[in-house]
Amino acid sequence: MTILNYNFQGPYSLDGLEKIQNVSGVYVVTCTDIFGKSLLLDVGESGELRERLKKHDRMECWKKHCKSSIQVYVHYTIGMREDERKKIEQRIRSSYKLPCGER
């Protein structure tokens, strides 16, 4: 999946988070509706993607806004500083109306 010229790997289900590397990156959470269209629910960044996603504090919000399939996509940013990851996150957040994780 490509979002704002960033390539994201996936999709990963919430049951398949072990497949995600535990390195730095940006993630997007989507919901696939009954027509097969992916709707963005949330975006974030972490220095340890897998651990962040497994224990995410907004997971209940994702489930509230998605009655079908929740999927996660990741953009690995190994070697990138936190402030650079946050810029990617904010760029995506400001370009889409996301129901979870408003800042």
N, C-alpha and C positions, 0 to 999 in steps of 0.2 A: 504494500500500500504506500502510496506517495502522498504526503501532505505538505503543502507549501515547499515543494522541492526537497523535502527530507524523505529518505527511503526507510520505511518501517518493515521489520520482519514479523511474520506471523501469518495467520492468526494463531493464538494460543488460547485454549479454554482455561477457565479458572481451575479446572482439575489437572491441567497440563503445565502449570507454572514451573515445575522442576526442569522443563526443557529450556527455560530462559537462563542465560548466563547471569551470574551474580556479579556483574560489573556495572560501571556507570552508563547511564543512558536516559533517554526520554521515552515515556510510554504513553500510549493512547488506549482508552477503553471504549469499545464500541458495542452496540446492540444491533444484531441483525433482525430486522423486522420480518413480518410474514411474507413480504414480497422479495426478500433477499437483499434489501438495501441496508447498508451499514450506516448507523447514526452515531455520531460521536457523543459520548457521555462525559468523558473526563480526560485530562492530560496532566502529566506530572513528570518529575525528574528525580533521580536518585543516584547515589554512588554505588548502591547495591540493589539493582533492579529486582531480582528474584525475591529477596527478603522483604523489600518494601511492598511488593505486590501481594505476597502471601499473607501479610499482616496489615493490609491497608485499612485505614480508619474510615474511608468513604465507600467501602464495599457494600454496605447496606443501601447507600444512595444509588449505586449502580443497579442493585437488585430491585429497588423501588421503581426505577425508571425503565427497566427492561424485563418484560414478562417472557422473553424468548431467550435467545442465545447471547450471552456476554462473551466478548472476545477481547484479547489484549494484543497489541502490536508494540514492538520495541524498536527504537533507533539507538544502537550502541554508540557511545561517545567515549571510548577508552582514550584516556589522556587529556580529555577536555576538562576544564575547570568548572566548578559548580556554577559560577556566575554565567558562564557561556551556556550551560545546560538550561539555566533559568531563563535566559533570553529566548531560547527555542520554545520552551514551555509557554512563555508569555506571548510570543508571536502567534502560536497556535491558539491559545486561549482567547486572544483579542480578535481573532479572525472567525471564530465559531461561537455560537450560543450553546454553551455546555451546561446541562442541568446539574452537574456535580462538581464540587471543588471551586466554586467561585471565590476569587480573591480580590 
